[in-house]
Amino acid sequence: MPFDPASLKYDANGLIPCIAQDHQTGEVLMFAWMNATSLARTLETGNVTYWSRSRQAFWAKGETSGHVQRLVELRLDCDRDCLLALVTQEGPACHTNRRSCFYTALREGEEVEILPPMA
């Protein structure tokens, strides 16, 4: 059946959460928001585009850093209120120059950095 972006459940601000995951390793890279237009741009170009709530602007991942995310497959959760983008990540996904934004673990009540910045 054809995909209809209007069938997704966006929040009151017209946004839907999107998790980016490495399509080969399954590593969770980052979380960001999309709206209907950024989703359409992602599907049209194959380069993942998000909506930046802080800047109130589209954010084509890697547009300034060169660390683009190329969409391999987009998945919808059962409630249609969250997206999973399986991607090929070029360079670090995090603005801190780490492979993943999830580089801090809670271990025995302490925050521990588990991923160093990429060289």
Backbone as numpy.savetxt, mean C-alpha at the origin, in Angstrom:
# Nx Ny Nz CAx CAy CAz Cx Cy Cz
-17.11 -12.06 -13.36 -17.96 -10.88 -13.36 -17.08 -9.64 -13.36
-17.45 -8.61 -14.05 -16.65 -7.38 -14.12 -16.56 -6.69 -12.76
-15.40 -6.07 -12.50 -15.18 -5.36 -11.25 -15.79 -3.97 -11.32
-16.52 -3.62 -10.28 -17.11 -2.29 -10.18 -16.58 -1.63 -8.90
-15.69 -0.62 -9.04 -15.14 0.05 -7.86 -16.21 0.62 -6.92
-17.37 0.92 -7.45 -18.46 1.46 -6.62 -19.01 0.40 -5.67
-18.69 -0.87 -5.91 -19.18 -1.95 -5.05 -18.36 -2.07 -3.76
-17.26 -1.33 -3.68 -16.43 -1.35 -2.48 -17.06 -0.49 -1.40
-16.72 -0.77 -0.15 -17.23 -0.01 0.98 -16.17 0.98 1.43
-16.33 2.22 1.01 -15.42 3.30 1.39 -15.89 3.90 2.71
-14.98 4.53 3.46 -15.38 5.19 4.70 -16.09 6.51 4.40
-16.42 7.25 5.44 -17.16 8.51 5.28 -16.39 9.54 4.46
-15.05 9.38 4.39 -14.22 10.29 3.60 -13.95 9.77 2.20
-14.61 8.68 1.83 -14.42 8.12 0.50 -13.14 7.32 0.36
-12.60 6.83 1.49 -11.32 6.12 1.48 -11.51 4.65 1.84
-10.56 3.84 1.37 -10.53 2.43 1.69 -9.08 2.06 2.02
-8.85 1.28 3.09 -7.48 0.89 3.42 -6.92 -0.10 2.41
-5.61 0.03 2.19 -4.93 -0.87 1.26 -3.61 -1.31 1.89
-3.40 -2.60 1.94 -2.17 -3.18 2.44 -1.34 -3.60 1.23
-0.08 -3.20 1.20 0.83 -3.61 0.12 1.69 -4.76 0.63
1.73 -5.82 -0.16 2.46 -7.03 0.21 3.31 -7.48 -0.97
4.54 -7.90 -0.69 5.42 -8.42 -1.74 4.79 -9.68 -2.32
4.59 -9.70 -3.62 3.88 -10.81 -4.24 4.66 -12.12 -4.22
5.98 -12.05 -4.09 6.78 -13.28 -4.07 7.00 -13.82 -2.67
7.29 -12.93 -1.71 7.66 -13.39 -0.37 6.51 -13.35 0.63
5.47 -12.59 0.33 4.37 -12.43 1.27 4.64 -11.39 2.35
5.82 -10.75 2.30 6.17 -9.74 3.29 5.22 -8.54 3.20
4.68 -8.13 4.35 3.84 -6.94 4.39 4.76 -5.73 4.34
4.53 -4.87 3.36 5.41 -3.73 3.12 4.90 -2.44 3.75
3.61 -2.18 3.59 3.08 -0.92 4.08 1.56 -0.93 4.07
1.00 0.10 4.67 -0.44 0.35 4.69 -0.66 1.79 4.25
-1.67 2.00 3.44 -2.02 3.36 3.02 -3.49 3.37 2.62
-3.95 4.53 2.24 -5.35 4.70 1.86 -5.48 4.91 0.35
-6.60 4.47 -0.19 -6.96 4.73 -1.58 -8.35 5.33 -1.60
-8.64 6.04 -2.68 -10.02 6.43 -2.96 -10.34 5.86 -4.35
-11.53 6.11 -4.83 -11.94 5.52 -6.10 -11.03 5.95 -7.25
-10.58 7.19 -7.23 -9.73 7.69 -8.30 -8.33 7.09 -8.23
-7.75 7.00 -7.05 -6.41 6.41 -6.94 -6.46 4.92 -7.30
-7.54 4.27 -6.95 -7.72 2.87 -7.34 -7.79 2.75 -8.86
-8.56 3.62 -9.49 -8.66 3.60 -10.96 -7.31 3.86 -11.61
-6.54 4.82 -11.07 -5.21 5.10 -11.61 -4.29 3.89 -11.47
-4.39 3.21 -10.32 -3.57 2.02 -10.08 -3.90 0.94 -11.10
-5.18 0.69 -11.31 -5.58 -0.35 -12.25 -5.24 0.03 -13.69
-5.30 1.31 -14.00 -5.02 1.78 -15.36 -3.53 1.74 -15.69
-2.69 2.15 -14.73 -1.26 2.28 -15.01 -0.43 1.08 -14.58
-0.93 0.33 -13.59 -0.14 -0.77 -13.04 0.84 -0.32 -11.98
0.92 0.98 -11.75 1.75 1.54 -10.68 0.82 1.96 -9.55
1.12 1.52 -8.33 0.20 1.76 -7.22 0.18 3.23 -6.84
-1.03 3.77 -6.77 -1.27 5.16 -6.40 -2.18 5.18 -5.18
-1.82 5.96 -4.19 -2.59 6.08 -2.96 -3.14 7.49 -2.84
-3.95 7.70 -1.80 -4.42 9.03 -1.44 -3.74 9.41 -0.13
-3.01 10.50 -0.13 -2.34 10.99 1.07 -3.30 11.86 1.86
-3.66 11.40 3.04 -4.57 12.18 3.89 -3.88 13.44 4.40
-2.59 13.36 4.70 -1.89 14.53 5.24 -1.72 15.63 4.19
-1.46 15.23 2.95 -1.26 16.22 1.88 -2.54 16.51 1.11
-3.55 15.66 1.31 -4.80 15.78 0.55 -4.50 15.77 -0.95
-3.71 14.78 -1.35 -3.29 14.69 -2.75 -2.99 13.24 -3.11
-2.99 12.96 -4.40 -2.61 11.63 -4.86 -1.13 11.42 -4.63
-0.79 10.19 -4.35 0.57 9.81 -4.04 0.90 8.57 -4.85
1.54 8.77 -5.98 1.98 7.65 -6.81 3.26 7.13 -6.17
3.18 5.95 -5.59 4.31 5.39 -4.85 5.56 5.40 -5.72
6.62 6.03 -5.23 7.89 6.09 -5.94 8.03 7.24 -6.90
7.02 8.08 -6.97 7.04 9.21 -7.92 8.25 10.11 -7.71
8.61 10.35 -6.45 9.78 11.19 -6.19 11.01 10.38 -5.80
10.79 9.25 -5.13 11.93 8.44 -4.64 12.44 7.44 -5.67
11.59 7.08 -6.63 11.96 6.03 -7.57 11.66 4.63 -7.05
11.14 4.53 -5.83 10.85 3.24 -5.21 9.40 2.84 -5.50
9.13 2.56 -6.74 7.76 2.31 -7.19 7.26 0.94 -6.76
5.94 0.86 -6.71 5.26 -0.41 -6.49 4.50 -0.73 -7.77
4.82 -1.85 -8.35 4.11 -2.30 -9.55 3.09 -3.35 -9.14
1.86 -3.11 -9.51 0.77 -4.00 -9.13 0.86 -5.33 -9.89
0.82 -6.42 -9.14 0.76 -7.76 -9.73 -0.67 -8.27 -9.67
-1.31 -8.05 -8.52 -2.70 -8.50 -8.35 -3.33 -7.69 -7.24
-4.60 -7.37 -7.39 -5.35 -6.67 -6.36 -6.39 -7.63 -5.81
-6.48 -7.72 -4.49 -7.46 -8.58 -3.85 -8.37 -7.77 -2.95
-9.61 -8.24 -2.84 -10.62 -7.60 -2.01 -10.91 -8.51 -0.83
-11.12 -7.94 0.35 -11.48 -8.80 1.47 -12.98 -9.14 1.38
-13.40 -10.05 2.26 -14.77 -10.57 2.20 -15.83 -9.51 2.41
-15.52 -8.47 3.18 -16.48 -7.39 3.43 -16.40 -6.28 2.40
-15.43 -6.39 1.51 -15.21 -5.39 0.45 -14.87 -4.02 1.02
-14.22 -4.01 2.22 -13.86 -2.73 2.83 -12.37 -2.60 3.08
-11.57 -3.47 2.45 -10.12 -3.41 2.57 -9.52 -4.07 1.33
-8.40 -3.51 0.87 -7.72 -4.03 -0.31 -6.36 -4.58 0.06
-5.94 -5.57 -0.69 -4.60 -6.13 -0.57 -3.96 -6.02 -1.95
-2.90 -5.22 -2.03 -2.17 -5.05 -3.29 -0.93 -5.94 -3.25
-0.90 -6.93 -4.10 0.30 -7.75 -4.24 1.17 -7.04 -5.26
2.39 -6.70 -4.86 3.22 -5.81 -5.65 4.63 -6.34 -5.85
5.27 -5.78 -6.84 6.72 -5.86 -6.98 7.24 -4.52 -6.49
8.02 -4.56 -5.43 8.54 -3.33 -4.82 9.95 -3.08 -5.33
10.18 -1.90 -5.86 11.52 -1.51 -6.30 12.13 -0.62 -5.22
13.13 -1.12 -4.52 13.75 -0.38 -3.43 12.91 -0.48 -2.17
13.21 0.37 -1.19 12.47 0.33 0.07 11.03 0.81 -0.11
10.14 0.25 0.70 8.74 0.69 0.68 8.50 1.83 1.64
9.32 1.92 2.69 9.12 2.90 3.75 9.93 4.18 3.49
9.35 5.30 3.89 10.05 6.58 3.73 11.30 6.67 4.62
11.47 5.72 5.56 12.66 5.68 6.41 13.78 4.88 5.75
13.57 4.52 4.49 14.54 3.76 3.69 14.64 2.29 4.14
13.56 1.78 4.70 13.51 0.37 5.08 12.64 -0.39 4.09
12.87 -1.66 4.00 12.11 -2.52 3.09 10.62 -2.46 3.41
10.28 -2.44 4.69 8.90 -2.43 5.14 8.68 -1.32 6.16
7.48 -0.80 6.20 7.13 0.19 7.22 6.99 -0.48 8.59
6.85 -1.79 8.60 6.66 -2.52 9.86 8.00 -3.03 10.35
8.84 -2.09 10.78 10.20 -2.43 11.20 10.40 -2.40 12.71
9.33 -2.14 13.44 9.41 -2.12 14.90 8.53 -3.23 15.46
9.12 -4.08 16.30 8.39 -5.17 16.94 8.27 -4.89 18.44
7.19 -5.37 19.03 7.05 -5.32 20.47 7.47 -6.68 21.01
8.53 -6.68 21.80 9.07 -7.92 22.36 9.30 -7.72 23.85
8.58 -8.53 24.63 8.68 -8.46 26.09 8.47 -7.03 26.60
7.48 -6.35 26.02 7.11 -5.02 26.46 8.00 -3.90 25.95
8.95 -4.23 25.11 9.88 -3.23 24.57 9.73 -3.11 23.06
9.94 -1.90 22.55 9.99 -1.69 21.11 11.40 -2.02 20.61
11.46 -2.88 19.60 12.76 -3.31 19.05 12.73 -3.11 17.54
13.71 -2.37 17.02 13.83 -2.23 15.56 14.38 -3.52 15.00
13.65 -4.11 14.04 14.04 -5.40 13.50 14.53 -5.32 12.05
14.38 -4.15 11.45 14.86 -3.95 10.08 15.72 -2.70 10.00
16.95 -2.81 9.60 17.77 -1.61 9.42 17.43 -0.92 8.10
17.78 0.34 7.96 17.62 1.00 6.67 18.41 0.26 5.58
17.90 0.31 4.37 18.58 -0.32 3.25 19.76 0.56 2.83
20.79 -0.07 2.34 21.99 0.67 1.91 21.71 1.44 0.64
